[in-house]
């Protein structure tokens, strides 16, 4: 099975597999409705507030900013952790570990390189893996000399700046709903393609081809556009 | 055929934190060596962040009252001494995370390469806990212009080129490229480039060699 179906291979235990479809539909519907209300999605040039808050934590150990970030992200991260198979106590522990790491590493945060939400998400992801595996997730080693080499070769490493994140969000929002839904199930909820197929009653081959289409559209919306801009 | 979108799927699963340790190792090294892969990964991480931020209010999971206080008490506790910084090995193309997996009989300075019947030099790595037991992680080394016998793959083979490069009928691969082969019908005979080739491979089944004399060795050596 795994040999024939590549994307099934990088998987977590099957015990994490099931979640009701209704929740996804709600998530999808909400995500479009909320778009206009989100402060980050509004004006272009202004710094998103979370970036500024996180920078304040890094620059002067601003506890109020830290608390504001905690109040916004903790319940969302906990929801993500519960959806990905953690129980309540473990989810809380991982949230705590995440915020301890955020506090310790905030000085390294650079708003020009990444949105605060992305930075926080990657920390939560790594702390989740640490907790589940009792083994450290192999993180990208910024001390790796090879990485320095790669960085100097990169034509433009400001890819994850705010403007591009907005562009990425636009690319995701532009995905047809069926593709976006599958992407959400595969990506966010760690479902195997087979589990998605069972739940949505979409044939396995169609699930795969739609996911592939979604990835191609994201790629088309980002990398090629970026290249075209560079070419000007 | 080699399906290049498989690499993107791996980046996506890495971003979501769903890879096994062996797979995560290859992707992390790939991203460290390859700026484009790094940008793609950042995009996938931004997608993950977007999904978290867009969680509707009624679906968020409130944390317990004292959760924030526990965080505060931990950050106020005297900081534990930072782990000793391991010195970098600037003169090697092998990433530190891979060096850490070298088995006991290899010292950091001297890797005991083993010559395989196919002519390729190899060294097995310790497979990190939490990975399926059939996973084999190895460093492979080819001398300049060295050819390897034609073979196909019973399972999945993921290769990261660390130094130099190789070519086969499907294309040329250079340092930083990740190649995922997951097609039992795909056969190739990779040939090293002018600088030789050093790569990290993850396999979950033995290779199948076409040449009879080498096939016999398959019984004794698990490729």
HADDOCK unambig.tbl for C-alpha pairs under 7 A between the chains (distance, minus, plus):
assign (segid A and resid 3 and name CA) (segid B and resid 155 and name CA) 5.20 0.50 0.50
assign (segid A and resid 3 and name CA) (segid B and resid 156 and name CA) 6.20 0.50 0.50
assign (segid A and resid 3 and name CA) (segid B and resid 182 and name CA) 6.54 0.50 0.50
assign (segid A and resid 6 and name CA) (segid B and resid 182 and name CA) 5.98 0.50 0.50
assign (segid A and resid 7 and name CA) (segid B and resid 9 and name CA) 6.98 0.50 0.50
assign (segid A and resid 10 and name CA) (segid B and resid 18 and name CA) 6.88 0.50 0.50
assign (segid A and resid 10 and name CA) (segid B and resid 19 and name CA) 5.17 0.50 0.50
assign (segid A and resid 10 and name CA) (segid B and resid 20 and name CA) 6.47 0.50 0.50
assign (segid A and resid 11 and name CA) (segid B and resid 18 and name CA) 6.07 0.50 0.50
assign (segid A and resid 11 and name CA) (segid B and resid 19 and name CA) 6.14 0.50 0.50
assign (segid A and resid 12 and name CA) (segid B and resid 18 and name CA) 6.01 0.50 0.50
assign (segid A and resid 27 and name CA) (segid B and resid 55 and name CA) 6.70 0.50 0.50
assign (segid A and resid 27 and name CA) (segid B and resid 56 and name CA) 6.75 0.50 0.50
assign (segid A and resid 30 and name CA) (segid B and resid 56 and name CA) 6.36 0.50 0.50
assign (segid A and resid 31 and name CA) (segid B and resid 54 and name CA) 5.62 0.50 0.50
assign (segid A and resid 74 and name CA) (segid B and resid 63 and name CA) 6.80 0.50 0.50
assign (segid A and resid 75 and name CA) (segid B and resid 60 and name CA) 5.12 0.50 0.50
assign (segid A and resid 75 and name CA) (segid B and resid 61 and name CA) 4.66 0.50 0.50
assign (segid A and resid 75 and name CA) (segid B and resid 62 and name CA) 4.82 0.50 0.50
assign (segid A and resid 75 and name CA) (segid B and resid 63 and name CA) 5.87 0.50 0.50
assign (segid A and resid 76 and name CA) (segid B and resid 52 and name CA) 5.97 0.50 0.50
assign (segid A and resid 76 and name CA) (segid B and resid 55 and name CA) 6.57 0.50 0.50
assign (segid A and resid 76 and name CA) (segid B and resid 60 and name CA) 5.02 0.50 0.50
assign (segid A and resid 76 and name CA) (segid B and resid 61 and name CA) 6.46 0.50 0.50
assign (segid A and resid 77 and name CA) (segid B and resid 52 and name CA) 6.77 0.50 0.50
assign (segid A and resid 78 and name CA) (segid B and resid 61 and name CA) 5.69 0.50 0.50
assign (segid A and resid 79 and name CA) (segid B and resid 59 and name CA) 6.99 0.50 0.50
assign (segid A and resid 79 and name CA) (segid B and resid 60 and name CA) 5.26 0.50 0.50
assign (segid A and resid 79 and name CA) (segid B and resid 61 and name CA) 4.90 0.50 0.50
assign (segid A and resid 80 and name CA) (segid B and resid 52 and name CA) 6.83 0.50 0.50
assign (segid A and resid 92 and name CA) (segid B and resid 63 and name CA) 6.67 0.50 0.50
assign (segid A and resid 96 and name CA) (segid B and resid 67 and name CA) 6.94 0.50 0.50
assign (segid A and resid 96 and name CA) (segid B and resid 71 and name CA) 5.62 0.50 0.50
assign (segid A and resid 99 and name CA) (segid B and resid 71 and name CA) 6.79 0.50 0.50
assign (segid A and resid 100 and name CA) (segid B and resid 71 and name CA) 6.12 0.50 0.50
assign (segid A and resid 100 and name CA) (segid B and resid 75 and name CA) 6.24 0.50 0.50
assign (segid A and resid 117 and name CA) (segid B and resid 49 and name CA) 5.37 0.50 0.50
assign (segid A and resid 118 and name CA) (segid B and resid 45 and name CA) 5.95 0.50 0.50
assign (segid A and resid 118 and name CA) (segid B and resid 46 and name CA) 5.06 0.50 0.50
assign (segid A and resid 118 and name CA) (segid B and resid 49 and name CA) 4.95 0.50 0.50
assign (segid A and resid 121 and name CA) (segid B and resid 48 and name CA) 6.94 0.50 0.50
assign (segid A and resid 121 and name CA) (segid B and resid 49 and name CA) 5.44 0.50 0.50
assign (segid A and resid 122 and name CA) (segid B and resid 45 and name CA) 6.79 0.50 0.50
assign (segid A and resid 125 and name CA) (segid B and resid 16 and name CA) 6.93 0.50 0.50
assign (segid A and resid 125 and name CA) (segid B and resid 17 and name CA) 5.77 0.50 0.50
assign (segid A and resid 129 and name CA) (segid B and resid 17 and name CA) 6.72 0.50 0.50
assign (segid A and resid 133 and name CA) (segid B and resid 130 and name CA) 6.68 0.50 0.50
assign (segid A and resid 137 and name CA) (segid B and resid 21 and name CA) 6.75 0.50 0.50
assign (segid A and resid 138 and name CA) (segid B and resid 24 and name CA) 6.11 0.50 0.50
assign (segid A and resid 138 and name CA) (segid B and resid 25 and name CA) 5.59 0.50 0.50
assign (segid A and resid 138 and name CA) (segid B and resid 28 and name CA) 6.43 0.50 0.50
assign (segid A and resid 139 and name CA) (segid B and resid 28 and name CA) 6.28 0.50 0.50
assign (segid A and resid 140 and name CA) (segid B and resid 28 and name CA) 5.32 0.50 0.50
assign (segid A and resid 140 and name CA) (segid B and resid 32 and name CA) 6.24 0.50 0.50
assign (segid A and resid 144 and name CA) (segid B and resid 95 and name CA) 6.98 0.50 0.50
assign (segid A and resid 145 and name CA) (segid B and resid 90 and name CA) 6.44 0.50 0.50
assign (segid A and resid 146 and name CA) (segid B and resid 32 and name CA) 6.83 0.50 0.50
assign (segid A and resid 146 and name CA) (segid B and resid 33 and name CA) 5.99 0.50 0.50
assign (segid A and resid 147 and name CA) (segid B and resid 32 and name CA) 4.99 0.50 0.50
assign (segid A and resid 147 and name CA) (segid B and resid 33 and name CA) 5.75 0.50 0.50
assign (segid A and resid 150 and name CA) (segid B and resid 33 and name CA) 5.70 0.50 0.50
assign (segid A and resid 150 and name CA) (segid B and resid 34 and name CA) 6.18 0.50 0.50
assign (segid A and resid 150 and name CA) (segid B and resid 35 and name CA) 5.79 0.50 0.50
assign (segid A and resid 151 and name CA) (segid B and resid 35 and name CA) 6.71 0.50 0.50
assign (segid A and resid 154 and name CA) (segid B and resid 35 and name CA) 5.67 0.50 0.50
assign (segid A and resid 159 and name CA) (segid B and resid 39 and name CA) 6.35 0.50 0.50
assign (segid A and resid 160 and name CA) (segid B and resid 42 and name CA) 6.46 0.50 0.50
assign (segid A and resid 165 and name CA) (segid B and resid 46 and name CA) 6.82 0.50 0.50
assign (segid A and resid 187 and name CA) (segid B and resid 12 and name CA) 6.95 0.50 0.50
assign (segid A and resid 187 and name CA) (segid B and resid 13 and name CA) 6.67 0.50 0.50
assign (segid A and resid 187 and name CA) (segid B and resid 16 and name CA) 6.20 0.50 0.50
assign (segid A and resid 188 and name CA) (segid B and resid 16 and name CA) 6.62 0.50 0.50
assign (segid A and resid 188 and name CA) (segid B and resid 48 and name CA) 6.76 0.50 0.50
assign (segid A and resid 190 and name CA) (segid B and resid 18 and name CA) 6.74 0.50 0.50
